[in-house]
């Protein structure tokens, strides 16, 4: 049974090559001085997560809500294991797939077909799974013969279509999503929305961050409000 549990998790991020005093003044003007500290070596430290304790279990569909800079994306990266907590512990059970940057790992000089494999490997698929899903991915993204060309020749919309098609072909027990992306014209958007719903339904746990209250209400059965 999949779960993620955070116990008293703190995350401090160092900000290098920035003059501490000028940064402090700038952030204090924004009313955010409580998030900053200065380490012994003079490096500015931003407290990105402050004493977070929460447990997500099978069946949970959690929406992360809060203003920009509240820590939603940082929490997703911590859940994924990209960031290690400064203090506290994280326990996980189940295959976690973070869809935080759907174009991560794609190579401009490789073809669309080659990038299906590159992106698939990065998402934790093995060669057999990638081979089994390549035809379905190619059909969904509707790029046809362009899949034999380097993706540096693609428009931005074509690149996003390919990245979205590969990313949503993955099988995840715990799915982490950072905003839902636009992927083309109205007809393709409808296909993409249905594909995303299918991906949600296959996962035991879904955690997503977005600014659309309507989407949060439609998809989620719980929310986590992040502030300061």
Rosetta silent file (secondary structure, phi, psi, omega in degrees, C-alpha in Angstrom):
SEQUENCE: XXXXXXXXXXXXXXXXXXXXXXXXXXXXXXXXXXXXXXXXXXXXXXXXXXXXXXXXXXXXXXXXXXXXXXXXXXXXXXXXXXXXXXXXXXXXXXXXXXXXXXXXXXXXXXXXXXXXXXXXXXXXXXXXXXXXXXXXXXXXXXXXXXXXXXXXXXXXXXXXXXXXXXXXXXXXXXXXXXXXXXXXXXXXXXXXXXXXXXXXXXXXXXXXXXXXXXXXXXXXXXXXXXXX
SCORE:     score description
SCORE:     0.000 S_00000001
   1 L     0.000  124.081 -176.134    0.000    0.000    0.000 S_00000001
   2 L   -72.984  144.915  173.074    1.531    3.293   -1.125 S_00000001
   3 E  -160.766  158.968  167.029    2.099    6.148    1.331 S_00000001
   4 E  -133.832  133.822  178.830    4.325    9.163    2.013 S_00000001
   5 E  -132.599  127.890  175.337    4.830   10.492    5.533 S_00000001
   6 E  -110.194  131.629  177.798    6.719   13.627    6.574 S_00000001
   7 E  -122.474  111.130  176.026    7.642   14.153   10.218 S_00000001
   8 E    50.120   52.513 -176.297    8.793   17.622   11.319 S_00000001
   9 E   -86.045  126.683  171.471   10.448   18.335    7.973 S_00000001
  10 E  -116.906  145.555  174.356   12.502   21.506    7.576 S_00000001
  11 E  -137.044  117.994  176.472   14.282   22.489    4.375 S_00000001
  12 E  -108.946  126.548 -179.259   16.882   25.263    4.245 S_00000001
  13 E  -111.317  123.001  177.601   18.191   26.288    0.819 S_00000001
  14 E   -77.432  141.691  176.537   21.482   28.223    0.521 S_00000001
  15 E  -112.545  104.101 -175.885   21.590   31.111   -1.948 S_00000001
  16 L   -87.379  159.208  173.249   25.141   31.425   -3.243 S_00000001
  17 L    58.406   33.740  174.441   26.832   34.365   -5.013 S_00000001
  18 L  -127.928  134.568  179.354   24.340   36.909   -3.717 S_00000001
  19 L   -68.922  116.029 -171.754   25.320   39.831   -1.497 S_00000001
  20 H   -55.733  -46.642 -173.645   23.589   39.029    1.775 S_00000001
  21 H   -65.993  -43.306 -179.540   22.831   42.522    2.950 S_00000001
  22 H   -66.961  -37.103  178.019   21.285   43.732   -0.310 S_00000001
  23 H   -64.967  -43.165  179.010   19.185   40.560   -0.571 S_00000001
  24 H   -58.736  -45.328  179.946   17.950   40.984    2.992 S_00000001
  25 H   -60.870  -43.349 -178.348   16.906   44.555    2.308 S_00000001
  26 H   -63.095  -44.406 -177.207   15.102   43.537   -0.868 S_00000001
  27 H   -73.318  -34.806  178.304   13.199   40.688    0.777 S_00000001
  28 H   -62.104  -34.099  177.090   12.359   42.689    3.890 S_00000001
  29 H   -63.740  -25.033  178.638   10.623   45.218    1.653 S_00000001
  30 L   -89.404    0.217  179.863    8.404   42.331    0.537 S_00000001
  31 L    75.595   26.396 -175.167    7.575   41.405    4.121 S_00000001
  32 L  -116.421   22.098 -173.336    9.392   38.061    3.887 S_00000001
  33 H   -62.622  -24.920 -177.699   12.244   38.639    6.362 S_00000001
  34 H   -67.951  -13.724 -177.525   11.152   35.690    8.533 S_00000001
  35 H   -91.708   -6.214 -172.732   12.239   33.256    5.803 S_00000001
  36 E  -111.320  148.192  171.934   15.864   34.419    5.674 S_00000001
  37 E  -148.977  166.948  178.857   18.903   33.788    7.815 S_00000001
  38 E  -120.469  123.319 -179.534   22.645   34.143    7.372 S_00000001
  39 L   -71.955  174.646 -178.677   24.904   31.143    7.943 S_00000001
  40 L   -62.412  -26.674 -179.319   28.244   31.212    9.709 S_00000001
  41 L   -93.517    9.380  177.430   30.021   31.536    6.372 S_00000001
  42 L    85.652   -1.256  179.234   27.894   34.514    5.317 S_00000001
  43 L   -76.708  135.069  178.743   25.756   32.540    2.838 S_00000001
  44 E   -74.130  133.478  179.683   22.089   33.533    2.810 S_00000001
  45 E  -114.543  128.239  174.823   19.758   30.692    3.822 S_00000001
  46 E  -104.265  123.626  174.900   16.094   30.566    2.777 S_00000001
  47 E   -82.134  103.874 -173.575   13.837   28.400    4.937 S_00000001
  48 E   -87.357  -31.790  174.282   11.689   26.855    2.235 S_00000001
  49 E  -130.866  136.342 -172.649    9.792   24.357    4.440 S_00000001
  50 E  -127.924   96.371  172.296    9.115   24.952    8.107 S_00000001
  51 E    58.445   60.081 -179.069    8.186   22.004   10.353 S_00000001
  52 E   -94.407  124.501  173.913    5.898   20.110    7.960 S_00000001
  53 E  -128.683  120.387 -177.684    4.231   16.928    9.262 S_00000001
  54 E  -161.719  153.354  177.228    1.702   15.192    7.020 S_00000001
  55 E  -130.570  128.861  175.628    0.805   11.717    5.758 S_00000001
  56 E  -110.076  133.445 -176.427   -0.600   10.847    2.323 S_00000001
  57 E  -126.296  170.683 -179.071   -2.187    7.408    1.849 S_00000001
  58 L   -55.127  132.905 -177.266   -3.697    5.317   -0.940 S_00000001
  59 L    97.278  -14.303  179.691   -6.790    6.999   -2.375 S_00000001
  60 L   -74.282  134.827  170.672   -5.628   10.515   -1.507 S_00000001
  61 E  -124.472   98.823 -168.985   -5.862   13.180   -4.202 S_00000001
  62 E  -105.484  127.800  172.454   -4.183   16.185   -2.591 S_00000001
  63 E   -99.456  129.467  174.664   -4.143   19.704   -3.972 S_00000001
  64 E   -92.211  122.193 -179.060   -1.411   22.041   -2.738 S_00000001
  65 E  -123.695  158.233 -178.629   -2.713   25.582   -2.485 S_00000001
  66 L   146.618  164.634 -176.225   -1.119   28.858   -1.407 S_00000001
  67 L   -71.381  169.023  176.662    0.366   32.030   -2.863 S_00000001
  68 L   -58.889  133.509 -179.992    3.478   32.113   -5.049 S_00000001
  69 L    87.794    3.202 -178.566    6.534   31.322   -2.961 S_00000001
  70 L   -74.889  -17.565  177.848    4.578   29.466   -0.270 S_00000001
  71 L   113.601   12.829 -176.227    6.605   26.284   -0.916 S_00000001
  72 H   -63.723  -52.547 -179.670    4.302   24.143   -3.073 S_00000001
  73 H   -65.435  -36.428  177.678    6.872   23.227   -5.717 S_00000001
  74 H   -63.041  -41.037  177.784    9.545   22.832   -3.050 S_00000001
  75 H   -62.866  -42.435  177.943    7.343   20.370   -1.164 S_00000001
  76 H   -59.821  -42.404  179.918    6.800   18.357   -4.360 S_00000001
  77 H   -68.239  -31.089  176.564   10.558   18.194   -4.941 S_00000001
  78 H   -72.347  -41.529  175.803   11.086   17.099   -1.363 S_00000001
  79 H   -60.050  -35.930 -177.855    8.427   14.387   -1.693 S_00000001
  80 H   -76.516  -14.764 -176.799   10.174   13.208   -4.865 S_00000001
  81 L    90.221    6.511  177.226   13.544   12.984   -3.147 S_00000001
  82 L   -70.035  -41.442  172.946   15.108   15.763   -5.239 S_00000001
  83 L  -106.428  136.798  173.538   15.685   17.791   -2.056 S_00000001
  84 L   -95.561  136.092 -179.113   16.758   16.110    1.182 S_00000001
  85 L   -59.827  143.495  172.140   15.289   17.611    4.379 S_00000001
  86 L   -71.050  -38.873  174.543   17.612   19.706    6.526 S_00000001
  87 E  -139.229  160.538  177.893   15.789   18.298    9.555 S_00000001
  88 E    88.952  179.804 -175.176   13.057   15.711   10.014 S_00000001
  89 E  -132.992  152.785  174.184   12.304   12.471    8.195 S_00000001
  90 E  -127.610  128.718  174.877   10.415   11.269    5.127 S_00000001
  91 E  -113.767  137.100 -177.567    9.079    7.710    4.770 S_00000001
  92 E  -136.276  146.583  170.951    7.870    6.431    1.386 S_00000001
  93 E  -141.991  123.898 -178.998    6.349    3.250   -0.002 S_00000001
  94 L   116.760  156.866 -179.957    5.534    2.895   -3.693 S_00000001
  95 L   -75.655  119.799 -179.542    6.929    4.018   -7.043 S_00000001
  96 E   -98.718  129.749  174.850    7.063    7.827   -7.148 S_00000001
  97 E  -122.805  112.268  177.350    6.940    9.614  -10.507 S_00000001
  98 E   -91.863  119.915  173.154    7.443   13.398  -10.410 S_00000001
  99 E  -104.112   72.236 -175.446    6.080   15.281  -13.423 S_00000001
 100 L  -100.878  -32.347  174.175    7.580   18.595  -12.382 S_00000001
 101 L  -139.601   98.128 -169.625    9.441   19.458  -15.589 S_00000001
 102 L   -70.461  -13.701  179.054    8.075   17.344  -18.416 S_00000001
 103 L   -97.435    0.855 -177.131   10.893   18.288  -20.817 S_00000001
 104 L   -60.038  130.966  176.752   13.699   17.340  -18.422 S_00000001
 105 L    90.563   -4.639  179.400   16.274   15.058  -20.049 S_00000001
 106 L   -81.189  142.621 -173.472   15.255   15.696  -23.652 S_00000001
 107 L  -114.122  123.297 -175.989   18.107   16.275  -26.100 S_00000001
 108 L   -59.097  -33.481 -174.376   17.808   18.792  -28.932 S_00000001
 109 L   -88.567   -2.635  177.280   20.117   16.858  -31.258 S_00000001
 110 L   -97.770  156.112 -179.176   18.277   13.535  -30.854 S_00000001
 111 E   -73.296  170.243  176.193   15.189   12.548  -32.820 S_00000001
 112 H   -59.652  -43.169  179.166   11.711   12.411  -31.377 S_00000001
 113 H   -62.308  -43.623  178.782   11.900    8.604  -31.208 S_00000001
 114 H   -64.216  -35.127  179.762   15.248    8.753  -29.424 S_00000001
 115 H   -72.591  -26.172  173.105   13.846   11.289  -26.976 S_00000001
 116 H   -59.811  -42.856  179.527   10.960    8.958  -26.150 S_00000001
 117 H   -69.518  -44.227 -178.645   13.576    6.523  -24.881 S_00000001
 118 H   -59.816  -49.707 -178.646   15.657    9.192  -23.098 S_00000001
 119 H   -67.743  -37.879  178.152   12.681   10.679  -21.293 S_00000001
 120 H   -61.896  -43.888  178.360   11.234    7.240  -20.576 S_00000001
 121 H   -62.029  -40.228 -179.842   14.457    6.056  -18.932 S_00000001
 122 H   -64.436  -29.664  179.914   14.543    9.205  -16.804 S_00000001
 123 L   -85.450    1.269  175.436   10.998    8.446  -15.631 S_00000001
 124 L    96.115    7.030  175.502   12.033    4.966  -14.515 S_00000001
 125 L   -76.073  150.829  171.739   10.793    2.868  -17.449 S_00000001
 126 L   -94.652  173.680 -175.103   12.926   -0.050  -18.605 S_00000001
 127 H   -59.979  -40.189 -178.712   13.767   -0.763  -22.246 S_00000001
 128 H   -63.514  -43.046  179.923   10.983   -3.326  -22.661 S_00000001
 129 H   -64.977  -40.143  179.000    8.333   -0.935  -21.328 S_00000001
 130 H   -63.954  -44.115  178.618    9.578    1.857  -23.582 S_00000001
 131 H   -60.840  -41.744 -179.276    9.461   -0.409  -26.641 S_00000001
 132 H   -64.517  -31.024 -172.993    5.923   -1.490  -25.755 S_00000001
 133 H  -101.009   -7.390 -175.112    4.721    2.090  -25.382 S_00000001
 134 H   -60.109  -45.042 -178.088    6.575    3.850  -28.203 S_00000001
 135 H   -63.306  -41.303  179.722    3.867    3.259  -30.835 S_00000001
 136 H   -66.431  -40.294  177.717    1.112    4.481  -28.494 S_00000001
 137 H   -63.058  -44.588 -179.701    3.142    7.577  -27.550 S_00000001
 138 H   -61.920  -41.719  179.257    3.806    8.330  -31.218 S_00000001
 139 H   -65.725  -40.765 -176.104    0.118    8.005  -32.071 S_00000001
 140 H   -68.014  -42.165 -174.639   -0.968   10.212  -29.193 S_00000001
 141 H   -75.886  -14.037  172.773    1.412   13.111  -29.859 S_00000001
 142 L    60.215   36.164 -178.552    0.362   13.238  -33.559 S_00000001
 143 L   -98.534   -9.497  172.893    3.827   14.242  -34.804 S_00000001
 144 H    54.260 -130.213 -175.802    4.057   11.635  -37.582 S_00000001
 145 H   -67.147  -18.386  178.507    7.269   11.760  -39.618 S_00000001
 146 H   -61.350  -21.367  179.951    8.644   14.569  -37.440 S_00000001
 147 H   -64.751  -16.184  177.440    9.507   11.879  -34.862 S_00000001
 148 H   -92.151    1.692  179.734   12.423   10.918  -37.153 S_00000001
 149 L  -106.070  154.739  174.755   13.838   14.456  -37.029 S_00000001
 150 E   -60.719  142.851 -175.331   15.943   16.102  -34.276 S_00000001
 151 H   -73.660   -6.335  172.841   13.690   17.938  -31.859 S_00000001
 152 H   -65.402  -17.935  178.448   15.686   21.142  -32.415 S_00000001
 153 H   -86.945   -4.073 -175.521   13.563   21.397  -35.593 S_00000001
 154 L   -82.776  152.477  166.236   10.315   21.298  -33.577 S_00000001
 155 L   -73.444  166.789  179.483    8.153   24.228  -32.624 S_00000001
 156 H   -61.988  -37.286  179.146    7.673   24.794  -28.891 S_00000001
 157 H   -65.457  -38.363  178.223    4.185   23.296  -29.138 S_00000001
 158 H   -66.024  -40.225  178.817    5.485   20.140  -30.819 S_00000001
 159 H   -62.384  -43.032 -178.808    8.135   19.691  -28.128 S_00000001
 160 H   -66.783  -39.242  177.655    5.543   20.007  -25.369 S_00000001
 161 H   -57.753  -47.664 -178.848    3.257   17.503  -27.111 S_00000001
 162 H   -64.189  -46.737 -178.977    6.050   14.932  -27.273 S_00000001
 163 H   -61.467  -41.883  179.642    7.153   15.544  -23.683 S_00000001
 164 H   -64.567  -43.006 -177.995    3.567   15.335  -22.432 S_00000001
 165 H   -62.340  -42.177  179.789    2.885   12.111  -24.337 S_00000001
 166 H   -69.549  -46.744 -174.533    5.958   10.385  -22.884 S_00000001
 167 H   -62.168  -35.601 -177.064    5.488   11.694  -19.354 S_00000001
 168 L   -89.004    3.082  174.730    1.864   10.583  -19.138 S_00000001
 169 L   -87.911   -7.635 -174.876    2.641    7.073  -20.443 S_00000001
 170 L   -74.899  153.483  174.035    4.381    6.209  -17.174 S_00000001
 171 L  -103.299  121.383 -177.082    2.911    3.934  -14.507 S_00000001
 172 L  -129.127  140.156  169.368    3.074    5.530  -11.060 S_00000001
 173 L   -85.916  -34.815  176.419    1.852    4.525   -7.629 S_00000001
 174 E  -125.605  116.589 -174.887    2.533    8.037   -6.337 S_00000001
 175 E  -109.622  126.856  179.637    2.153   10.828   -8.893 S_00000001
 176 E  -115.683  123.709 -175.817    3.513   14.342   -8.260 S_00000001
 177 E  -126.413  135.074  176.892    2.354   17.123  -10.589 S_00000001
 178 E  -116.373   97.441 -176.958    3.348   20.791  -10.720 S_00000001
 179 L    65.412  151.018  174.201    0.664   22.665  -12.671 S_00000001
 180 L   -97.900  128.954 -170.875   -1.160   21.282  -15.708 S_00000001
 181 L   -92.580  150.859  171.445    0.498   22.416  -18.903 S_00000001
 182 L   -77.650  136.585 -173.497   -0.998   23.723  -22.140 S_00000001
 183 L  -131.869   28.870  174.232   -0.249   21.312  -24.963 S_00000001
 184 L   130.129 -153.255 -174.317   -1.676   22.723  -28.155 S_00000001
 185 L   -75.816  178.809 -171.981   -4.976   23.464  -29.849 S_00000001
 186 H   -62.270  -41.884 -178.243   -8.444   22.840  -28.415 S_00000001
 187 H   -65.556  -40.996  179.230   -8.868   19.326  -29.828 S_00000001
 188 H   -70.791  -35.542  177.215   -5.503   18.179  -28.527 S_00000001
 189 H   -58.533  -39.427  178.296   -6.147   19.852  -25.162 S_00000001
 190 H   -63.089  -44.400  176.160   -9.257   17.696  -24.816 S_00000001
 191 H   -60.486  -43.085 -177.430   -7.194   14.556  -25.500 S_00000001
 192 H   -64.879  -39.584  179.512   -4.533   15.720  -23.047 S_00000001
 193 H   -63.820  -42.709  178.298   -7.095   16.354  -20.308 S_00000001
 194 H   -64.620  -40.164  179.463   -8.541   12.857  -20.724 S_00000001
 195 H   -64.683  -39.173  178.498   -5.053   11.323  -20.685 S_00000001
 196 H   -65.686  -39.778  176.744   -4.212   13.190  -17.497 S_00000001
 197 H   -62.896  -40.499  177.326   -7.408   11.912  -15.873 S_00000001
 198 H   -63.272  -39.843  178.302   -6.485    8.352  -16.857 S_00000001
 199 H   -63.460  -43.064  176.672   -3.035    8.850  -15.343 S_00000001
 200 H   -58.225  -44.042 -174.272   -4.607   10.120  -12.105 S_00000001
 201 H   -68.319  -26.682 -179.472   -6.920    7.122  -11.927 S_00000001
 202 H   -79.777  -22.831 -177.957   -4.057    4.630  -12.277 S_00000001
 203 L   -84.488  147.548  176.196   -2.058    6.145   -9.407 S_00000001
 204 L   -76.242  -39.233 -178.745   -2.771    5.319   -5.764 S_00000001
 205 E  -129.315  134.661  174.343   -1.779    8.799   -4.559 S_00000001
 206 E  -125.665  128.437  174.574   -1.795   12.066   -6.522 S_00000001
 207 E  -123.510  122.118 -177.520   -0.282   15.293   -5.193 S_00000001
 208 E  -135.495  146.630  176.875   -0.618   18.348   -7.417 S_00000001
 209 E  -115.239  127.534  177.057    0.108   22.048   -7.179 S_00000001
 210 L  -161.037  165.872 -178.040   -1.894   24.508   -9.236 S_00000001
 211 L  -101.839    1.695 -179.473   -3.616   27.875   -9.046 S_00000001
 212 L   -91.324  106.602  178.085   -6.948   26.750  -10.503 S_00000001
 213 H   -62.684  -35.072 -179.840   -9.443   26.324   -7.665 S_00000001
 214 H   -63.952  -42.102  179.626  -11.927   24.759  -10.077 S_00000001
 215 H   -68.182  -40.014  177.019   -9.414   22.087  -11.101 S_00000001
 216 H   -58.892  -46.379 -179.202   -8.462   21.444   -7.472 S_00000001
 217 H   -65.693  -33.959 -177.575  -12.140   20.928   -6.582 S_00000001
 218 H   -73.618  -39.437 -170.357  -12.684   18.674   -9.598 S_00000001
 219 H   -94.283  -35.725 -164.784   -9.638   16.427   -9.099 S_00000001
 220 L  -101.627  152.039  171.584   -8.858   16.409   -5.368 S_00000001
 221 L  -107.843   -5.094  176.723  -10.512   15.043   -2.243 S_00000001
 222 E  -146.175  156.060  171.410   -8.155   16.919    0.114 S_00000001
 223 E  -131.209  152.906  173.447   -6.120   20.111    0.075 S_00000001
 224 E  -120.816  115.609 -177.839   -3.013   21.222    1.917 S_00000001
 225 E   -90.221  120.050 -179.022   -2.852   24.972    2.453 S_00000001
 226 L  -106.662  135.258 -178.445    0.713   26.265    2.565 S_00000001
 227 L  -149.476  137.668  177.747    1.516   29.656    4.057 S_00000001
 228 L    53.111    0.000    0.000    4.760   31.347    5.161 S_00000001
